[in-house]
């Protein structure tokens, strides 16, 4: 087990969120559906390790040279990090299996030696690398995504972040005034453009009166595990 920790030299991967390749992504988050499934299957195959650690939350991510499993256990807000060097020719999914198998083997050896599960768990936690990050680095926040056609936001030059603002109506009206002035026929715009902007304005005001959100937890660049449901969630799409 490596005792190093991610740093600027080992910056988090910017390619495929499952294997790290930067080839033929064409703006996609994964190089292929099967690649994403491969990592997801490997993570699920080793949820027993997280159960043995009494994990409340966990994240998995990787850099060009490391794979990192961060864990928060049930009775603490401390982050326990398990870090393994990446193989040159293996994808992160296979390196994760190697690390998880080693940790599981150590857990069972300690359990068989002591006949106590809690001592085996404590042994694994003692093997973790110290991580001074705040719990929010692993306990993902709840993300709210407005349920609304993106084209309406584009027409008024707004973002989804603007829609979670407490003064959302003010933002919508201000954006409408700006865009309407530019698109008004009297100012060199077209009636068609002005109509589309007005349509977007009406839709956004209606939405703001009765806002609807999709809610989920997760990170944009890390796989997220929650012990309450024993589920791994893939990285959340960028908003």
Secondary structure, DSSP 8 states (H G I E B T S, - for coil): -B-----STT-B--S-TTT---TT-TT-SSS-HHHHHHHHHHHHHTHHHHHHTTEEEEEEEEBSSEEEEEEEETT---EEEEEEE--SSS-HHHHHHHHHHHHHHHHHHHHHHHS-HHHHHHHHHHTSEEE-S-GGGTS--EEEEE-S-HHHHHHHT--GGGGGSTTHHHHHHHHHHHHHHHH-GGGT--HHHHHHHHHHHHHHHHHHHT--EEEEE--SSSEEEETTTTEEE------
